[in-house]
């Protein structure tokens, strides 16, 4: 499903600029219009594939599956409102 125009504008501004870090159970996402973080938990891992849950600052969990593909981490979010697919590139 296409994004609405305001959300598409935010996403376009973040492409190539957003920096996501994972460190000892905590994550941060910082970019031109985004600055948030929380905790994460890897719930399963096998080879290049993993499942994880990201928790926002209110403790709400969002479930993801992901796979490493070279320098990319391709992921799928399984919970609304963030249902969809994406890719992060390792720098």
C-alpha positions as CSV (number, residue, x, y, z in Angstrom):
1,X,0.0,0.0,0.0
2,X,1.4,3.4,-0.9
3,X,2.3,5.8,1.9
4,X,0.3,9.0,2.4
5,X,2.1,12.2,1.2
6,X,3.4,13.4,4.6
7,X,4.8,10.1,5.5
8,X,6.4,9.6,2.1
9,X,8.0,13.0,2.5
10,X,9.5,12.0,5.8
11,X,10.8,8.7,4.4
12,X,12.3,10.5,1.3
13,X,14.2,12.8,3.7
14,X,15.6,9.9,5.7
15,X,16.8,7.8,2.7
16,X,20.6,7.6,2.9
17,X,20.6,9.7,6.0
18,X,19.1,7.6,8.8
19,X,21.6,5.9,11.1
20,X,20.4,3.0,13.1
21,X,22.6,1.4,15.8
22,X,22.2,-1.7,17.8
23,X,24.2,-2.1,21.0
24,X,23.8,-4.4,24.0
25,X,20.0,-4.6,23.8
26,X,19.4,-0.9,22.9
27,X,18.8,0.6,19.5
28,X,18.7,4.2,18.2
29,X,17.5,5.7,15.0
30,X,18.8,9.2,14.2
31,X,18.2,11.2,11.0
32,X,17.1,14.6,9.7
33,X,13.5,14.1,11.0
34,X,13.9,11.1,13.3
35,X,15.5,10.7,16.7
36,X,14.2,7.8,18.8
37,X,15.3,4.6,20.4
38,X,14.4,1.8,22.7
39,X,15.4,-1.7,23.4
40,X,15.5,-4.8,21.3
41,X,15.5,-8.6,21.8
42,X,16.6,-11.2,19.3
43,X,14.0,-14.0,19.7
44,X,15.6,-16.5,17.3
45,X,18.6,-16.7,14.9
46,X,19.7,-19.3,12.4
47,X,22.5,-18.6,10.0
48,X,21.8,-15.3,8.3
49,X,18.2,-15.1,9.4
50,X,16.8,-13.7,12.7
51,X,13.6,-12.7,14.4
52,X,13.6,-9.8,16.8
53,X,11.3,-7.6,18.7
54,X,11.9,-3.8,19.0
55,X,10.3,-2.1,22.0
56,X,9.5,1.6,21.8
57,X,9.8,4.0,24.7
58,X,6.4,3.0,26.0
59,X,7.3,-0.7,26.0
60,X,5.2,-1.6,23.0
61,X,6.8,-4.4,21.1
62,X,7.0,-4.7,17.3
63,X,8.0,-8.0,15.7
64,X,10.4,-8.2,12.8
65,X,12.1,-10.9,10.7
66,X,15.3,-10.2,9.0
67,X,18.0,-11.6,6.8
68,X,21.6,-10.5,6.2
69,X,22.3,-10.2,2.5
70,X,26.0,-9.1,2.0
71,X,26.1,-5.6,3.5
72,X,22.3,-5.3,3.7
73,X,19.9,-6.3,6.4
74,X,16.6,-6.9,4.7
75,X,13.7,-6.9,7.2
76,X,10.0,-7.3,7.4
77,X,7.8,-5.7,10.1
78,X,4.9,-7.8,11.1
79,X,2.9,-5.4,13.3
80,X,0.6,-2.5,12.4
81,X,1.1,0.4,11.9
82,X,4.6,-0.5,10.7
83,X,3.7,-3.5,8.6
84,X,6.0,-3.6,5.5
85,X,9.5,-4.4,4.2
86,X,12.7,-2.4,4.2
87,X,16.5,-2.6,4.0
88,X,19.3,-1.2,6.0
89,X,22.8,-1.0,4.5
90,X,25.8,-1.5,6.8
91,X,28.3,1.4,6.5
